[in-house]
Amino acid sequence: MPSIRQHSLAFSLRSWDLTFLKLLYRFYVQGETEIALAGEYNGQIVATLLGTTRPQGFYKRLATRYFPLFAIASLKSLLQQPSIFPRLVRALFYRGDAPLSATGGALLASVCVDPGIHGNGIGTRIVEAFESEMWKRGAKFVYLTTDFDNNQDTQRFYEKIGWSIESEFSTPEGRLMRRYWKMRPTD
Ligand SMILES: CC(C)(COP(=O)(O)OP(=O)(O)OC[C@H]1O[C@@H](n2cnc3c(N)ncnc32)[C@H](O)[C@@H]1OP(=O)(O)O)[C@@H](O)C(=O)NCCC(=O)NCCS
């Protein structure tokens, strides 16, 4: 059975291979209000989960913490794909995709399990480890957004582990999304 632990990845960031994704991961590992969990099996990482108790202003904090690396990575991405400009600007004003009706939620930003071992309970265990940690850190609820279309397996996964639909919305690019949440259990 894999063990779940907090990531302590310490990969180096050299300007030649600097990517926005690497900065993002590093921030989840190092940020004080962020969390990065890893599921390990036989010394290999087979699952990862990223989240934060402070979704609002996430990208602004990332940009501030890693300036000027953030500027270099953004410029590189922009040169490769200029169409990302509006998304980049929006990221700086990111409010965390949080539910409008409540405050104090922790965002589950990403979870993935090695495709070779899907369906073995690892996703459930890593999300449950995230939930316990977020309750310890004082979150009132946990939430996430996921695609509305062609995503039934993932939606079933969250519903099976007690998350419920909070709302549905469309991104400025027209991508239909569904927001799930789960309340902190009462003591
Ligand atoms: C969704 C995901 C994290 C679930 O992890 P997992 O370890 O496969 O899930 P578990 O074994 O704990 O739970 C199994 C349940 O999840 C659901 N499920 C979702 N995707 C599945 C898949 N590819 N294979 C098997 N079950 C899957 C099923 O409802 C299943 O229950 P069932 O077998 O009774 O129908 C994983 O499948 C994954 O990494 N998917 C791709 C990335 C993704 O969609 N991430 C979420 C983005 S918001």
The ligand as a Gaussian input file, in Angstrom:
#p B3LYP/6-31G(d) Opt

LIG

0 1
 C       -9.700000      10.733000     -10.259000
 C       -8.506000       9.982000      -9.652000
 C       -7.659000      10.954000      -8.825000
 C       -9.064000       8.878000      -8.737000
 O       -7.986000       8.177000      -8.138000
 P       -8.071000       6.580000      -8.017000
 O       -6.945000       6.119000      -7.183000
 O       -8.184000       6.032000      -9.384000
 O       -9.484000       6.436000      -7.257000
 P       -9.907000       5.392000      -6.116000
 O       -9.364000       4.055000      -6.458000
 O       -9.613000       5.932000      -4.783000
 O      -11.493000       5.423000      -6.274000
 C      -12.070000       4.691000      -7.300000
 C      -13.306000       5.374000      -7.775000
 O      -12.948000       6.554000      -8.489000
 C      -13.692000       6.628000      -9.689000
 N      -12.705000       6.691000     -10.798000
 C      -12.412000       7.838000     -11.434000
 N      -11.503000       7.626000     -12.374000
 C      -11.201000       6.315000     -12.348000
 C      -10.349000       5.509000     -13.132000
 N       -9.618000       6.001000     -14.136000
 N      -10.248000       4.194000     -12.815000
 C      -11.004000       3.682000     -11.829000
 N      -11.830000       4.400000     -11.050000
 C      -11.946000       5.716000     -11.330000
 C      -14.646000       5.454000      -9.732000
 O      -15.888000       5.921000      -9.234000
 C      -14.064000       4.485000      -8.750000
 O      -15.022000       3.793000      -8.031000
 P      -15.688000       2.445000      -8.639000
 O      -14.544000       1.582000      -9.044000
 O      -16.488000       1.890000      -7.527000
 O      -16.524000       2.917000      -9.783000
 C       -7.630000       9.297000     -10.721000
 O       -8.422000       8.410000     -11.444000
 C       -6.934000      10.255000     -11.656000
 O       -5.775000      10.603000     -11.430000
 N       -7.591000      10.635000     -12.749000
 C       -6.994000      11.522000     -13.742000
 C       -6.743000      12.917000     -13.207000
 C       -8.003000      13.578000     -12.715000
 O       -9.075000      13.442000     -13.283000
 N       -7.845000      14.322000     -11.602000
 C       -8.910000      15.089000     -11.006000
 C       -8.977000      16.424000     -11.642000
 S      -10.109000      17.469000     -10.784000

